[in-house]
């Protein structure tokens, strides 16, 4: 179960699938969602429209269009409301649903952003803990040996994931 942190622009990764931190409407937005939509081209929004709305904690798959990734998996993360409204369960569900969409598409290599930590306000330390706990549990439950990248846009998030994964320089 190779998992690692990587710092850079998720839209540049030539993997089977990148995960979009999507909104329920799957509409282009800001942050990683906006970057993915811009890099993929207008065809992505056309492919997303008939799939919406998507419930919090679920994920759907589209082609990657102009991206180097074959697919985009649109995972709808929870908005942070203090942690008492099932946010951790919804966030964990995003990771599991994304891995399920990857398996269904026959993919083996996936890159996740830090889902819900942008405008949805999920505290980065808590979100990282959910990600690095949920993904290996899901891979083990399915007997998978998928390649997983936690794509971190900036140094603070990269350092956070490296610590959580027990990586060294």
Buried (B, 14 or more C-beta within 10 A) or exposed (E): EEBEBBBBEBBEBEBBBBBBBBBEBBBBBEBBBBBBBEBBEEEBBEBBEEBBEBEBBBBBBBBBBEBEBBBBBBBBBBBBEEEEEEBBEBBBBBBBBBBBBBBEBEBBBBBBBBBBBBEBBBBBEBBBBBBBBBBBEBBEEEEBEBBBBBBBBEEEBBBBBBBBBEEEE
